[in-house]
């Protein structure tokens, strides 16, 4: 070895010795080392449910949440003038035992309801053209007949091998093949299915627009008694107290291959870096590659998770619209197949049930865009609605709340599904002491709670 090489090797050794090991507890103040049975990253539906119930099962927990609040896609705006609430994310919960017990556990009052929707005004928001000849029918027997063929996609993706090719048909192709003319409009106006509606595999429609969702639509749903669907998460956050690290992100991770090795996370918090040492890790956020970068995925994990991606999706609250408060506005393309809305654009614009004059909207796009772009487009679409409906007043809309739900409901492509990507992601549960519990498998909040409840006994056992 020449002298330059020797010098370089010595320098590398010296540098490595001088750089603190981020997973060495002695590199931190004792107050910055957190030891728990279970660390949960993401304080949304799955993370909140897991934290409260794991505690009740005798395990210590800590939650790492990147935003300043728990609740995930449950977003609520409080009107400063009236104190009334506007839910512009999660609208209803399923009236099932898991949901009722969770609300009761967190002293959160609920009442039975159905999905709130005022009489619809149907309009092509991209042009402002009212469509008086277009109607939206309820889901019919034609859809229910097809849904009954695939019970294994209602609570996840427990797909047979081979995967039925019909499930991989685009929504448009499936509707045409099985002549779902009675239900087509209802299928394609489901607001929680983001992205290019006609191109999405029918598998994802059946997984989302399933029997629990249909049950909610028929009236077997729960809403917060105070019109504040975020309250259950606020109560969870209050109970967890200092075991929630808000405005905090994981920057690096070590995850062992054996249960005894556990997991270690370096977390950047508003008060500096902290080291979390835990036996098990629960990931309660959208499982897409960009969100998993700090977790040091191995080749097996990367090969599976790299196959998922989510679509951009946004929402917010707007006032001063000049629109009739008693109407709900639904975007339907005038010239598009099956009248799907032109994207990017508003999907629905609905009056807030508890605060007169406020509307909440959901907005879908094929590419990520900024808040200013979303609100500029929403403003333009509302101005076109004012003209189309001959609004008496046509004021300038004012935006009072906004949420970016991206990446929304991750999906895989058809080739990955045929190759068994869902079998592979289920096989990762518990691997390297890590559990994936989120909207990767189910979409409604109550179904996420049920999914989390089904895994908790295994997680708790592994953390023993």
N, C-alpha and C positions, 0 to 999 in steps of 0.2 A: 504493500500500500504506500503511495507517495505521501510526502509531507502535507500537501494541500488537502488530501482526503482525510488524513489523520486529524488535521486542524478542524475540518468541517464536521467530522464525527464528534469531536470533543465539544465544539460549539453547540451542536444539536442536543447533546447530553446536558450541557449546562443550562440551555434554554428550557428544556423539558423539566429539569429539576427546579427551575425558578418559577415556573408557571403553576399556580395552585391547582390541585385536582378539584374540579367543581363538585365532585361527589364525596369529598372528604369532609366529614362533619367538623373536623378541627379547623377547617378554613372559614367557619362561620361562628358568629356569636351563638351561645347556647340557645338564646331566645329565637334564633332564626333557623333552628333545626326542629322540624315537626315530625313526630313519629305517630303514625296511625295504622290501624288495621287496613283501612281502605281509603285510597285517594280517588276522588271523582273529579274528572275534568269536564266541565260543562254543567251549568246550573239551570238547564231547561227542564222539560217535562221528565225525562229519564233521570237526570242527575238529581233533581229535587226529590223525586220519589225514592231513588236508591238511598240517598243520604238519610232521610227521615226514617225509612224502614230498616235500614241496616243498623242504625242507632237503636231502634226499638228491639232489634234482634241481638243486642249486646255488643255491637262492634263500634269502635271509634272511627270517625270519618273526618276528612277535610275535603272541601269543595273548592276547586279552582275555577273561577268564572272571569272571562275576559272583559265583560261589560261591568257597569256599575249596579247591576241588579240581577236577581234570579228571575227565571220565568221563560227564557228563550223566546219562542214565537207568540207567547201570550203578551200582547202589548195593549196597554190601556192609557188613554189620555184623560186627564182630569180637567174639566173646564173651569178656569179660575173664577168666572162670574157666578156660576150656579153650583159648583162642586159636583156636577154630574159627570158620569164616566162614559167614555166611548171606547169600546173594544175594537181595535183595528187589526188584530191578529186572530188568535183563537176565538171562535164565536160560541161554540157549544162543546159540552162534554157528553159522552154517552152515559146514559142512566144504567150503569152496571154496578155490581157489588164492589169491585176494586175502587171505582171512582167515588161511590158514596162513602166508603170507609176512609178514603184519603181526605175527602172534604171534612168528614166528621173528626178525624184525627187532628186536623189543623184548625178546628173550630171555624170553618168557613161556611156561611149560610148559602144554600142553593135552593133553587126552585125548578120545577119541571117546565120545560119549554120545548120549542122546536127552532130550527134555523130561522132567524128573523129576516124576513124579506118583504118589502112593500110591493104594491102592484108595479109590474115592470113597464118601463118605457124602453122600447128596443130601438137602437140607433146605431148607425155606423159611425163610431167616434172619429174615424180618420177623415170623414167627409162632412159629418153633421147631418147626414141623410136619415130622416126618420123612416122606419120600416114598419108601416102599419099592417102589411100583409104577412109579416113573420110572427109566428107564435112559438112559445116554448112549452112543450107538453111535459107532463110528469114522466118519470121512467115507467115503462110498461112491461107487460108480460114477456115481450120479446127479449128485453135485456135480462130480466130475472131468469128466464130459461137458460140463457147463455152463462150467466154467473154461476148457476147451479152445477155446471159442468166442472168447475175448478175450485172446489172447496179448499184446496191446499194453498191458495194464494190469498186467502182472506186474513190470515193472522201471520203472514210472512211469505216466504218463497220456498216452500217445501216441495220442490218440483220433482216430478218423476224423470227418469232417464230412459228413453230420450224425452226431451221437452216437447210437448205437443206443438206442432208448427203453427197452429192457429193462434196460440198465445203470442207468437212473435210477429204476427201480421200487424201492420200499422192500424191505427184506429179507423182510418178511412176505409182500408181494405176489408177489415172485419165487418164494419157496418154494412158495406155493400155485399159481402159474401153471404151474410146471414140476414140481410134485408131488415135491419133494425131501424126501419123508418119511423116507427112509433116513438122510439127513445133517443133517436140521434141528437135532437136539439138539447135534451136534458144531459146527455153524456158530454156533449161538447161545450156546455156552459158551466160545467163543474169548475169553480174558480180555483181550487187548490191543486189542479194539475197544470204545472207550468210548462213553458216551452212550446214547440210546434205541435199543436194538438193533433193534427191529422197524421203526423209521422210517428208519434209515440206508439210503442208496442202496446197492444191491447192488454197484455199482462199487467201493465201498470195501472190501467184504467180499472180492471177488476180488483186489483189490490187496494186501490184508493176508494172507489165507489162500491164498497162491499156492504154486507148485511148490517154491521154496526152503524155504518154511515147512513144506510137507508132507514134504519131504526130511528136515528136522530132526526132525519128529515120528516118522519111520520109523527114526531111529537114525543118520542121517548128520549129526550135530551135534558141535560141539566145546564143551567146558567147561574152565575153568581146572583144572589138575591139583591145585591147592590149595583148590578150591571158592571161589575168589576172582575173580569175573569182572571186578573193578575193577583187578586187578593190571596189565593191559596199559596202562591209562591212568596208573596210578601210575608205571610205567616210562617212559611218554612224558613225563610231567611232569618226572621227574627228569632225563631227557636234555635237555629244552628249557631247564631251569634258569631263568635270569633272563629268558628270552624268553617267559615266561608271567607275566601280570599277574593275580593272583588277587584276589578280592573287589573287582573293578574294573568300572566301568560306563561306557559311552559316554554323554556328556552332549550333544554336538553334533558335527556332521559337515559337511564340504564335500567334494563328490564332483564331479569335473570331467566334462565331456561328451566330452573327448578323452583318449586314452591318456596323452598327455604331461602332462595336468593332474593325474592321479593322484587320491589321496584324502587328506584330513586329518581326523583324529579327535581330539577333546578327550576325555580319559578321566580320570575321577575314581578315584584309587587310594587305598589306606590311607596313602600318604605324600604325598598331594596330587595336583593336576592335572598331567597330562602331555599333550604334543602328539605324536601319531603321524603321521608322514608316510610314505605308502606308494604304490606304483604300482597295486596291486590290493587289493580288499577281498572277503573271503569271509565270508558270514554263515552260521554253523553252528548256529543256534537256530531255534525254532519261528517260522515266517513268518506272523505275524498282526499286524494294525495296531498294537496296543498295544506290541509289541516293536520296531516300526520308527520310533516317534515321534522319537528323537534323530537320525535319519539324513536329515532334510530331503528327504523324498520329493517328486518333482515330480508333476505331474498325471497323467502316464502311469503312473508307478509306483503312485500312490495308487489309481487306478481299478482296478488289478488286485489289489493286496494287500488292499484293503478288503473283498474278497469272500471272504476266508478267516477261519475261526474254529476254535478248538479246544475240546475238552470238558474239564471238571475230571476229574482222576484222581489217586489217592493210593495210597500203599503204606507198609508198615511191618513191624516185627518185634515179636512179643508173646511173653511167657513167662508161666508160671503159669496156663495155660488150663484145666487139669483134663481136657483132651480126650485121646483115644487118639492117641499119637504115630505110630502106624502107619497112620493114616487121613488122607486129604485130604477137605476139606469144600467142597462145591460148592453155591452158592446157586441154587435153582430155585423160581420162584413156584408156589404150589399151585394158584392159580386164574387165573393170567395166560396169555394166548395163547402157545403153544409153551413154556410154563413159564419164560419169561424172568424174571430176578430183579427184585424190586421195588426201585426206586431212590429215594433213595440207599441204598447198602448194599454189603456185602462181595460181591465176585464169587467169589473163591476164598480159602480158608484152608488153607495147605499146610504140612506138617512140613518143617523144615529138614533137608536130607539129612546134613549134617555135624555138627550140634549137637543132640543129643537134648533134647527138651523145648521147643525154640523153634519157633514157627510164623511164617511170613510171609504177609501178606495183600495183596490189591489191592482197592481200593474205588472205586466209580464213583458220580458224582452228576450231576444235571442242572443244578445251580447251584454256583458256587464256595462252599466252606464252610471253616471254620477247622480247624486241627489239633485243637483241643479238641473240636470238634463231631464230627470224624471218629472220634477215639479214644473218645469217649463212646458213639457209635453202635456201633463195633466191640465195645466192652466189653459193651453190652447184647445184641448178637447172639451173642457167645460165651457169655454167661450163659444165653441161651435154648438154645443148643446143649448146654450142660452138662445142662440139664434134659431135653432131648429124647433125649439119648443115655444118660441115667441114669448120668452120670459119678459114680464113687465119691466123688471129692472135687470140690467146686465152689468153688475159691478165687477170689480177685479177680485178674483179668488185670493184668499189668504190662507197660507199653509201653517198649521199649528203643531203637527206631529209627523214624524217620518220614521220608517223602519226599513232596513235592508235585510231581507230574509235569505239572501244568497249564501251558499248554494242550497237550493230548495229541493228536497226529496231526491237524493242521488239515484241515478239509474246506470245500468250497464248496456252495452250494445248487444245485438242479437247473437253474434258469434260468441261473445263471452258467456252469455246465458246458456247457449247450447253446449259450451265446453265445461259447464258446471261451476260458474263463478259463485253462485249462491251456496252450493254445497261446500265450496272451499271457504267462504267467509264464515259459515256456521262452524266449520271445523277449526277455525281460529279462536273460537270462544274459549277463554282460559289459557290459550297458548302464550307463553312468556308472561303469565300472570296478568293478562289483559283481556278485558271484556268489552265488546262493541254493542252498545245498546242505544239506538237512536232511530230516527226516521228512515234509516236504510232499509228497514224491514216492514214497518207499518207507518201510517201517516197521521192518524188522529191522535190527539193527546191521550185520550182514555186508552186507546190501544197501546200506546207507548208505555203507559203505566202498567197495563196488563203484561206486556212483554217483559218489562223490568221485574215485575213480581215473579214471573216464571223463572228468571235467572238468579234472583237473589239468594235462594237457598244454596245454590252451587257456589256463588261468590263468597257467601258467609262461611261455608264449609272450608273453602280454599284459604280463607283468611284466619282460620282457627289455629 
